[in-house]
Amino acid sequence: MEERMAHHKVPAVSMAVLKDGDVLWARAWGTADLEAGASATTNTLFQAASMSKPVAALTALTLVDEGVLDLDAPVNKYLKEWRVPESRFTKDHAVTLRGLMTHSAGTTVWGFEGYRKDQPFAPDQPIATNVQVLNGDGNSARVRVFKVPDTSMRYSGGGYTVLEQLVEEATGLAFETAAHTRLLEPAGLALSTYAQPLPKARWAEAARGHRGDGSEVEGEWHSYPEQAAAGLWSTPTDLAKLSIHLLQILDGETDGILSKALLEEAMTPHHPGDPAFQNWGLGFSLKGSGETVRFSHGGANEGYRCQWLVYRGTGNGAIVMTNGDGGGPLIDEIFRALAASHGWPDFEPEARAARMMDKAALEAYAGAYEVEGITGPDGQPYVIVVQVGEGTLEVDVPEQGRATLHPDSEGVDRFFDASDGTNVQFERNKDGRVVAAQEEHGAHLIRRE
């Protein structure tokens, strides 16, 4: 573990492993605070990032269980301080809580960058308010509806910010208070909190975030007013407790935070079998069938990466949290190792064949590339530099570190990252010169002259 952490420049890893519906073991490695020399423990807080979403969805479902909210009623029926803007898309199809939870409400804003802990949003205001975020007065675009609701899935942190506003208005409580009293405390998550910013009294409990090059996130970490979407601080052991609680409800062993019927509905894919909805339940991503059915969610905040996965049929799974942007490929390695040692039905490593290319051929791809549609913290173009390695391309990504691309034996101008399997297809103009590159997850890179 230490060797792989060093390779990916991740200072700390914490994880809990589930077997047969119970915690098999929990352990932490590395350093939570390099400056203070504080070691990570199983009680160290990490940012759960987008793993905040299923916990927030469960919080909202407690209100559905009580009849306070209706999954399929227009959310504007309940919202007063802020309302979903009406448009031609919502004329005959209202935004509902079910749509928000399944990312099929047609709402905008994929994710959030948060606010530096050491740089207040405004005088006497450390971060933006929820309504400011929804109106686009913070550091993200306003939340609106850009397509007809319930026609397809489009991941939306903005939608979960609407859910957050809905919970606050329905309960009359701050979101962190509603989540604590309705879910975190009843399910036994003693260390977890949605408080944003994290109270100063708890700073010593938190792991500082780190970039992919190993440097510390500016200001130690970012704060997120988008609590439901990205603002949970937690530990793998706490989330393991919640996983066990959910499994016990589903098995009929306890009444718990939700009724079994509603939790079963939450664990059923929205429009099952329709690829347009990508197997999302009410908060969790759902995959597999029979004994291989699993509920899961990942997370990526500034300086943190994490993953939560549980097989419903066996009660096996794991929660892994890291304090580094390089944590993604490290978590992939951890899950492959867990799958191999515990007999999980997924995460078999994939064998890929690289082809040989000499330095002269690789030079055709070297250069500086601007990521289309993205700017850096200084407002200038976000530039990625590609250099020639030993039969490979070495890619330097600002604040993320270096990635190695291998020539793919199955495609011309096609390369792959062996650490996570990501494919990159380079593009040529009519004269045969490399002018751009397309990364399979969506990033389009334009080569500078």
N, C-alpha and C positions, 0 to 999 in steps of 0.2 A: 504493500500500500504506500509506504513512504517513497519508494522509488517512482511509482506512477504519479503521486502527488507532485513530486519534484519535476517530473517530466512535463506535467500540465500546468505547473506553477500555481498550484492550489494550496494555500497554507493550511486549511483545516477541512476535515470531513467528519460528519457525524451520521450514524445510521442505526436503524433498528430493523431487525429481521423477524418476520412472522412465520410461524409454522403451526399448522393445525389450529388456527384461530387464537394463538397466544404469542407473546413475545419470546422468541427463542434466545435472542441476545441483542444487546445494544452496546455500541462502543463509539468512541471518538478518537481521532488522530490529529496530530498537528497543533498549530498555534492559532488561537482566536484573535490575539492582539500581538503582532510582532514587536511593536514598540515597547510594550510592557512585559513581553515575554510570557504572556498568559496562555497556558495550554487549553485547548478545547476539551470540554467534557460533555457527557450526555445531557447536561443541564444548560449548555451554551445555547443561546438564542441565535437563530439564523432567520433571514428573511425568507418566508415561504413563497414570495413572489406570486405567480399565478395559481399556485396551490391554495391561495387565499379564496379563490372563486368557489370551489365545491363546499368549503366550510361556510362561506357566506350564503350559498344556495340553501344549505341545510338550515341555516338560521332563518331564512325567509320561509322555508317550508314549515317551520314550527307555527308560523302565523297562518299558513294555509290549513294546517291540521286543526287549528282552533276556530277556523271560519272567519278570521279577520280579513284575510286576503283570498282571492279566487285566482287560481292558476290561469284561467282563460278569459278573465274580464279585462277590459282595456285598463292599462295602468293609469291612464289619465283620470279614471274614475276616482282614484285615491290621491293622486298628486295635486298639491295646491301651491306650494312655494315655487316649484319648478315643474313644468309640464313638457312632455314630448312634443316637439314642434309638429303641427299638422302639415301635411303635404299631399301631393297627388298619390303618393305611395300608401298613405294611411287612410285615404278617403273611404275605402271599403274593407280595409284590413288593419285592425288596430294592433298596436304593440301590446303584448301580454307578458305576464310574468313567466309563463312557460317559454315564450319566445326568447326572453332575455336569458333564461337559464341554459337554453340549448343553443345559444348563439344564432338563432334563426329569426330574430326580431327585425333584422335589416338595419341595425344601428352601426354607426361609424366608430372610428378610433380603435385601432388594434391594441395598442399598449401605451404605457406611460413611462417617462424617464424620471419622475420624481423630482425632489428638490434637495439640494445639498444641505446636509445637517447644519453646516456652519454658515449658510447664507440664507437669511430669512426672506420669505416671499415679499414682504412689505414691512414697514415699521410696525412693531408690536404684533406681527402676524407671521409665524414661522413658515406656514404653507398655505396654499390656496384653500378656500372653502369648497365644499362639494358643489354648490350651485355655481361658483366661479369656474370650476372644472367643466361642468356640463355646458356652460355658456361659452366656453372657449376663452375665458379670461385668464387662465393659468398659462402653462407652457405646452398645452396640447390643443388640438382643434376642438371646436364645439361638437357636441354629440347631437346627431340628427339621424333621420331615417333616409337611406339612399336607395333602397329597393323595397319591393312589396314584402311585408312580413310573412314569414312561414312559407317561403318558396324555396329557400336553400339556407345552408349554414354559412355564416361568415363570422369568424372569431372576432369578438368585440369586447375589449375591456370597457369601452364606453357603455355598453349595455349593462354591465355589472355595476357601473357607477349609477345608472338609473335604478337598479335594484337596491343599491345602498340608500339612495334618496327615498325610495319606497318604504324600506324598513324603518327609516328614521321618522317619516311622516306617519306611518301606521302605528308606531309604538310611542311616539313623542319623546324618544330617547336618542342620544348620540349613538351612532352605529356600534362603536366599540363596547358601549354599555349593553346595548340590546344583544349583541353577540355573546358577551360574557355571561349574562344572566340566563339566556335562553339555550345556549349550546356549550360554550367552553367549560363553564363551571359544572353543569349537570353531567357532562361526559367525562369529567375528570382531567381536563387539560389545564393543570395547575400553573404552568409556566407561560402559556400562550396568551397573546394579547393583540388586539387590533389598534391599540393606542398609537396615534400618530400626531406629532413625532413621538418616538419612544421616550418615556419619562427619563430624565437625567439620572434618577435613582437606580435605573436598571441598565445604564450604559455599560457597566462593568460585566454584565451578563452576556453582552452581545458580541458576536464575531464581527470584526471589521471586514468590509467588502474589498475585493482586489480585482484588478484588471487582468486580462489574459497574459500580460507580460510580467505579472507578479507584483506590480506596483499597487499601492493602496488607492482605493477610490478617494477622490478629492473630498475632504471633509469626513472621511471614515465610512459613511454610508449615506444613502439618500432617504428622505422621508416621503411617504406617499399618502396624500389626502384621499386617493382612490383606494380606500381601505378594502372594500369588498373585492376589488380587482387585483390588488397587489400589496396590501398593507399588513398582512398577518406576520407577526414574529412568533416563531414556534420552535419545537425540537422534534426530531424523529420519534422519540419515545411518546411525546404527547399525541402526535398524529397516529402512532400505532395504537394508542388507547382508543382514539376515536374510531379507527378501523375495526377494532375488536367490538366496540359498542355497536357499530352498524351491523357487523356479522351476527351478533347476538340477537338484534332486533329481527333481522331477516330469518334467522333460525327459530324465532318464536320464543327465545329464552328470556327476553326482558321487554318491558313496555318501552323504556328508553325515551329519547328526545322526540321521536316520531312514531306514529303508528306504523305497523308492519305494512299495511296496505299502501300508505303514501310512500314509504321508502321503496317498496317494490316498484311503484310507478316511477320513482326517481331513478331506479336502476334499470329501467327499460328504455331502449333507444327511441328517440323521437323519430317518427316515420321509419320504423325498422326496415332494413333492406334497401332503402333509397340512398344511393351514394351521395346525393346532393346534401344530405344531412349528417354524413360522416359519423354515425353511431354515437351521437351525443345524448346523454341522459340529462337529468335535471341537476347539472353541476359537474358530473364526471364524464370522462370519455370512456366508452364501453366497447370492449373488443372480445372476440372469441365466442365459443359456444360450448354447452355442456360443462364439463369439468374445467375447461380452459377459459370460461368467462372471467373477465377481469375488469375492475374499475380502476381508473388511474387519472393522474394529472401531473404535468410538469410545471416548472417555474423558472423564470429568468428575470431578475432585477439587476440593476447596476451593481456588479460585483458579487452576485450570488447565482448559483444554479442548483436545482433540486428536482427530485422525482419521487412520486408516490404511486405505488402499484400494489394491488391486492387481488389474488385469485379468490373469487367468491366461493367456489365449490370446495376448495381445499383449505381455505384460511391461510394460505401461504402468501408471502409477499415481502416487500421492503419499502422503507422510506429512507432516502439518502439526501442529505443537505450539505452544500459546500459554500465556502466564502471566496469563490474565484470565478471569473468569467470563463476560465478554462475547465470548469467543472462538468460541462456537458459531455465531452468525450470520455472523461474519467468515469462519470456515472454510467455511460454505456459499457465501459469495460467491467465495472463492478457488477452490473446486471447480467452480463454474459457469464461472469464467474459464479454468481449466485445461481443462475440457471443450470450451469454445469454441475455444481456441487449439490444442489437441492432437487434436481430433477424437474425443473420447471419446463413447461411445454414450448416455451418461446425463447427468443434471444440467442438462437444458434449463430455462431460467427459465420460471416459470409466470405467465401474465398474469391478473390479478384485477381485476375492476371494483368500484370503491367507489361508494356512493351518497351523495348530498348530504343532510346533516342540519343543521338550524340549532341554535343554542346551546340554545334552550328544549327541544328534543327530546332533546338529549344530556344535559341536566341530570338526566333521569330515571335515568341510570346512575351519576351521580357519588356518591361516598361512600367509606366505609371498609369493607373486606371482610376477614373472618377466613378463613384457609385451614383448612379442616376437617381435623382430625387432625394438625396440625403446630404445633409451638411454636417460638418463637425461642430464641436462646442463653440468654436470661434465664428461660426456662420459661414466659413469657407467650405469649398467642396471637400467631401470625404474621399481621400485618396489612398488607394491600395497599391503597393509596389510589388511587382513580380520580378524575381531574379532567377538566374539559372543555377541549379545545384548539381549534384552528382547524379545525372540521369533523371533529375526531377526539376520541378519548379518550386522555388521557395517564395512564399507569399507573406509579406509583412503587412499586418492589419493594425491601424492605429489603436493603441490601448488594449489590443487583444493578443498581441504576440505574433508568432510565426507559424504558418501552416505549410505542410509539404504536400504538393500535388504530384501524383504519379501518372504517367501517360497510360491511358486505358487501351488495352489490346483490342477492344471491341468497337472503337470508334475513332475516326479521324478528328483531330483537334479536341478530343475529349480527354479529360483528366479526372482523377478522383483523389479524395483525401482518405488515406487508409485509417485514420483515427476514428472517423465517424461515417465513412461511406459516401460523403457528399460528392455529387458529380458537378463538374464545371465544363461547359461547352464553349470553346472559343469560336468567334465568328470572323469571317474574312470578307473583304470587299471584292468587287469584280476583278481587281488586279491581283488578288491572292494575298493581300496584306492583312494580318490580324488587326482588327479594329475594335473588337468588343469581346465580352465574355458574359455568359448567362449562368448564374449559380442556380441549382435546381430548386432552392427554397424561395426564389423570387428576385434576388438582387441582380441588377443588370449593370455591368461595368463598361464604361466607354474609355477606350485607350486615348491617352493624350498624344498629341503630335510631338 
